[in-house]
Amino acid sequence: MTATDAQPQAGVAGAVRERSRRRAVGADPGARPVPDPRGQDARRATGPCDRPDRRAVGLRDLCVLVLAPLPLLAVALPLAVTGGGTRRWFGGRGEGQRAEAQAAKDAAAEAFYELDTAQRDLKISIETITAVDSSPAARKAVDDFAALGRRIDEASHAYITAVDAHDLDRDDLEPSVASRARAELTSAKEQLVRVKGELDRFGAGLGPLLGSAETQLARLAPAIERARQALLGASNALDSVRASGLRADDLAARLAALAPELTMLNQGAGRHGVTETLQRADRVLRDAEAVRAEAAKLPERAAEIDRRLVSLRTRAQALTTRSASVEPVLSELRRRFSAACWQDLQPVPEQAAVNVRRAEEKLKEAAQARDEQRWADATSRLSTVRALLNATDEAVSAAGDRLRRLDEVAKDPQQEIQRTRFAIRDAQRLAMAGRHTPEPRHARPLDDAVARLDQAVTALESRHPDYWHFLTVTEGLRQTVADVVADIREERGAGTH
């Protein structure tokens, strides 16, 4: 509530306040009355020679007075001296007190309007804060402003009561009344000035809250505009994609889901709040940009799916041909090596055929999804095809690689033995570097590796050696040695820092 706003329940508001304001400053609210120390009657009291054309009339009146009986002269003489009224021609103490009272009234009116202006400005600041901030500090500011509003109403009531109680333009204004009016108006002005000081101090304390609120309000319009432009860009990108023959139904559905959000953005922060509107604008911007980006990439995505379909079909056909070579490899392994060397490869031909068949089925499903422009389904099917073909490729390659490695070790096992012994000796030298005795946690696995290697070499002297087991053991020993070396280097590297 402001000092000049009316409340339906307040006795000091409404018509009383408006009437007092007009009386204080005239018809123009911006005007300020300039009191005349002599008063209105003093302005009306003029001399007997005020106009030359009345000289004859004055002469006639003088004759009448001279010739009149004495009682009439005794009555008329005081009237002539006082100008026919109760106010003297030449002012006096009463006129001075009237002027002082009028000056006090003008000063009170000035204070009243300054307070009213400050309250209106501060009300705008409070509304700005409450539109953005719902924190405890903001709620306290609102409560404090309401309390100040009540004190402003009290001061305004005292001012209006003082103005309404005394008509300083009355011809019969008594000096005592003028003195009392001056005192009451001066007191009302002091109360108005005191409350305005409280209002100014309160407004100065709102700086941080108001600055934060204004910053958010400054972000509001640009954020909404960016969200609108993002929606427009997404819509244009979708239209371009459709013009190329792609439906993009999922993107269209996602864009349509943003329509209610745009409606709420257009309704503004006055209805939904500044913070919520800013969050909504950011969300719309992010989602619309995602739709636009995906729409822009859609032609390229379709072309990539087409390329993958062709590539995976070719690879499936090649694996079908390669799978046929697994059976001859298995036959060779059965003929030359023990069962332990080839038994785990027995299911490879059948499994390869099954995998290739499943891959071809998934390729058909992917092609159908591509034709129906179900891009996610097409991509998923192609990923399944790739996994099946990778597994088949590894199994088919494993059979040929097994035969090659077994041939090499059967021909010359020393190469594998020396390779493993070299790795163990190198690790032992590293473990002893700079030490008289190695760390037990390093020496123990290396000693075990030497013993296991000797056992594997001895097993090769049997009638039907298991070369595959030998290769598996040596490969495992090299991995163990590599782990010990990595542990030693990590430990010594940490000790140097």
N, C-alpha and C positions, 0 to 999 in steps of 0.2 A: 504494500500500500504506500502511495506517495503522499507528500504533504498536501497536494492539491487534488488528489483523486478522491472521489466520494465513495463511501461504503454505505450500503443500505441500512446497517445497524447503527452507525456512528452518528451522534447528535451534532458533532462538529463538522460533518461532511455535507456534501450536496449543496443545497440552495444557500445555506448560511455562509459556507466558505466562498461560494461564487459571488454572493452579494458583497461580502467583506472585501474580497479581492478587487472587485470593481470600484468599491468605495475608496480603497487604498490607492489604486493606481489609475483610475479612470477607465474609459472604454478601451483604451489601448494598453494591453498587458505590459508592453515594453516601456510605457511612459512613466515618468517619475514626477509626482506633484512637487511644485516649487511653492512653499508657503509664502504668503504675503504678511509681513509683520504687522501691517496696519489692519488686516481683516477686510471683509467685504463692505461693511458699513463705513469704514474709514474712506474707502474708495468712493462711496456714494456721497459722503459729506463734502460739498464744494462751497466755495465762497460766494458772497452775494454778487460778485462781478464776474462770475464764470462765463457768462455770454453777454456781449455788448447789447444785444437786442432786448435784454431784460432790464436794462437800466431804468427805463421809465416805470416799469412795474415795481421795481425795488423802491423807487422814490415815492411811489404811491403808498406802498406798505409803510414806509417810514412816517409819512404824514398821518396815516391811520393810527400808528402807535403813539405818536406825539399827542394826537387829539383824543386818544382813547382815555377812558377813566383809569385811575391808578390801579385798581385791582387787576384789570385786564393786562396792563403793562407788567404787573408783578408776575402774572402767570406766563406771559409770552416770552419774557426775557430769558428765563432758564431754558425754554424750548429752543430759542434762537442760539443760545450758547452751546447746547448739546446737539443741535442739528435736527431736532424733532424726534430723537430716539434716546436710547439708554447709553450709547457709546459716544465718547468724546471725539471731537474733530481731530485732535492731535495725538491720538493713541494714549499709551500709558502703561502702567504695570500689567493690566489685564491683557493687553495686546501682546506684550512680550511673552507672557506665559502661554498664550495661544500659539505664538510662533514656536516656542520651545516644544510644546506638545505636538505641533504639526511636524517638526523636525524629528521628534522621537518616533512618530508614526511612520514617517518616510524611512527612517533607519530600520525599523522593525519590518516594514514591507520588503526592503532590500534583503534583510537577513532571511525572511520567509522564502523569497524566491530563490536565493542562493541554496538554501537547504533543499527546497523542492527539486531544483536542477540536479544537485549532487545525488539526491535519493534516486531520481529517475536514471541517471547514468549508472549508479551502482546496481540498480535493479537489473539492468541489461547485462552487467558483468556476472551477477548471480545466476541469471537465466543461462548465460553461456556456460558457466561451470556445471550447473545441474544437467544440462543437455549432454554433457560428455562424461562427467565424473560422478560415480556413485560411491566413492570411498568415504570412510568415516570423517576425514578432514572436510570433504565437500558437504556432507550432511551437517556438520557442526557450523560451517560457514552459513548455511541456509538458516539454521536455528538462531545464530547470532544476529543475522540480518533481520529476522522477524522480531527479535527483542528490540533492536534499534528502531524498527518501524513503530513499535508501541510507544517508545519514548518520543519519537518524532510526532506521533499523533497527539501526545500530551502537550508538547511544546506548541504545536499548531493550534490546539484547542485554546491554550492560554492566550496566544496572539489574537485569534479570531474573537475571543470573548472581550479582550481589551478594546479591539477596534469597534465591535458592535456596541460596547457600553458607552461610548463617548462620541457625540457628533460635534466635531471641532468647528463645523461651519455654522453653528447656531449663532444668531445675533445676540442672544442673551446669555452667552457662555460666561459662567462665573470664573473668576481667577482660581478659586479653590478647585473647581472641577477641572480646569485646564491643568493645574498642577498635579492633581491625582491621575489624570489621563496620561501626562508625561511620565509619571513614576511607573504606572502599570505597563505602558508601552515599552519603556526602557527595560523593565524586568522581563517582559515577553521577548524582547530582542536578545537580551543576554542568554535567556534559556535556549532560543533558537541557535545562537552562535555556539553555545556549549554543546548542544546535540550535534551540530554540524562538525565540530571538532572530533567528536567520537566517531562520526560517520567517516571522516577523512582518515582517521587512524585505522579504522576497520578496513577501508578500501586499500590502504597501503599494505596491509597484511595479506591481501588476496593475491599479491603478485605471482607467487609460484603456481597457485591453482589456476589463475586466469591465464598465465602464459602457457601452461600445459594444455588447457582447454582450447585456446586459440590455435595452438600448433595442430591439434587434431582436427579442428574445424577447417584449417587451411589445407589439410590433406584430403578433406572429404570430397570436394568437387573434382579435383584431378583423379582421385581413385575411382569415382563413379564413371568419369569419362573414359578412363583407361579400360574399365570393365566393358563398357558399351562398345568401344572400338575393337576389343578382343572378340566379342561376340560377332560383330560385323565381319571381322577377318575370318573367323571360323566358318561363318555362313557362306562367304564368297569362295573360300577354299573348297567347301563341300559342293557348291554349285559347279566349280571347275572340274572336280573329280567326276561328278555325274555326267557332265558334258562329254567326258572321254569314254563313257560306257560302263563305268563302275558304279554300282549302286550305293555302297557304303552305308548300308542300313543301320549298322551298329553305331556309327558315328552320328548319323542323323538322329537316332534315339537319344544319344548322350547330349546332343545340342538342344533337342526339344526339352529335355529335363531341366535345362537352365532357364527356360522361359519364365517360370514362377519367380525365380531369383531376380530376373530383370524387372519384373513387375514390382517387387518389393523395393528394388533400388530406385525405381521411378517414383515410388510413394514418398521417398525421402527420409531423412534422419529425424524429422519432426514426429514421424509416426513410429519408427522402429528404433530410434536412438542412434547417436553418432558412432559409438563403439561397435554396435552390432552391424550398422551399415558399412563401416570400414572393413570389418571381417567378411561380410558378404561380398563386398566389391573385390577383395583379394581372392576369395574363393572362386568367384565367377571368372576373374581374370585368369587364374591358374587353370581351371577346367576348360575354358574356351581356348586358351593357348595350346593345351594338350590336344584338343580336337583338331585345331588348325594344323598343328605339326603332323599328326597322324594322317590327316587328309592329304597334306602335301607329299608325304612319303608313300601314300597308297599305290600310285602307279609303279614306283620302283619296287615296292614290296611284291606286287603282282608279278612283275618281270622276274624277280629273284625266285619266286616259287616256281615259275615256269622253267627256269634254268635248273633248279634242283630236281625237278621231276625228270627232266631229260638225263641229267647226270646220274641219278640213282637208278634209273631204268638200265642205263648202259652198264653200270657197275653190277647190278643183279645178274645181267646176262653174262658178264665176264666171270662172276663167281660160279654160275651154273657150269660153265666150261671147266673152271679150275677144280671144282668139286669132283669131277669125273676122274681127275688124276690122283685122288687120295687112295683109291683102292689099289692101284699098282704099287704105290709106296708102302702100304700096309703089307702087301704080299711080299715085298722085298724084305721088310723088317721081320716078318714071321720066318722067312727062310734063313736068314743069316744071324739073327740075334735071339736071345732068350725072351720068354713071354713077358718078363718084367719090363723089357725095353719097349714094348709096343701095345701092351694090353689096354692101357688107358686111352689109346687112340682108336680103338675099335668103333666107338659110336660116331666118329667124326663124319663119315660119308652120309649116314642117315640124318644126323643132326644138321649138316650143311644143306641137305635137300629140303628139310622142313623149314629152316630159316629163310632160305631163298623163296620158298613158296609163300610163307607168311609176308615176306617183304613185298612180293609182287601184289598180294592182296591189299596191303596197306597203301601201296602206290596207287592202286585203283581208287581207294577211298580218298586219298589226297587229291587225285585229279578231279574227282566228283566235287569235293569241297571247294576246289579252286574254281570250277565252273559255276558253282552256286555262290561264289564270292564269300565263302565262310573262311576267312583268312586264318583265324586262330586254329580252326579244326585242320585246315590243310597243313599249317606249320607243325602241329602236333603229330599228325600222321607221318610226315616226312622225317621228323626226329626219330620216331619208332623204326622206320625203315632203315635209317642210318645206323641205329644201334644193332639191329639184326644183321646187317651186312658186315659191320665191324667184327661182331662175334664170329661170324662164319669165316671171314677173312683170316682171323687169328687162328682158328682151328685148322683150316686148310693149310696155312703157312706152317703151323706147328708140326704137321706130319712130315713135310719136306725138310724142315729144319732139323727134326729129330734124326732122320736118316743121314743127313750130312754130318752132324756132330758125332753120331755113333761111328760112321765110317772113319772120321779123323782120329778118334781116340783108339779105335781098334787097330788102326794102322800104326800109330805112334803115341802111346799113352804118356811118354816121357815129357812131351811138350806141356800137357796139362799139369803133370806132377811138378815140373820145374817152375811153371808159372805160379802155382800155389805156394811152393817153398820160398820163392823169392819174396812174395807178399808177406809171409810170416817172418822171414829174416829181417826185412826192412822195418817191420813193426817192432821187432826185438831191439834193433839198434836204436830206434827212436826212444823206446822205453828206458834204455840204459844211458842215454846221452846226459852227461853231467851228473851221473849218480853211480854209486858203488853197487847198489842193489836196486832193482826195479820195484815199483809199487806193486804189492800183491794183487790188487784188483786189476792191474794191467798184465802182470806176468802170468796169472793163472789161466785166463782165456787163451793166451798165446801158447802156453805149454800144452793145453788141451788140444789146440789146433794141430800141433806137431804130432801128437799121439793119434788123433783121428785120421790124419793124412797117411800115417804109416799103416794103419789098419786098412784103409781103402786101397792102398797099393798092394798089400798082401792079398786082398780079396780078388784082385785081377789075376792071380796065379791059379785060380780054380779052373776046373774043366770047362765050365760054361760061365764065364765071368758076366756080371751084371754091369755092363758099361754105363747104362743110364743111371744106375745108383751111384757109380763112381763119379760121374759128371755132376750129379746133384750134390754129392758130399763136397767136392772141391769148390763148387760155386758157393755153397753155404759157408765153407771155411774162409773164403776170400771176403765174404760179406762181414763175418765176425771180426776178422783182422781189420777191415776198414773202419768198423765202429770203434775199435780200441784206439786206432791212430787218431780218429777225429776227437775222441775223449782226451787223449794226451795233449793234442794241440790246443784244444779249447782251454784246458786247465792251465797250460803254460802261458797261453795268450792272456788269460785273466790275471796271472801273477805278475806280468810285466807292467801293469797299469797301476 
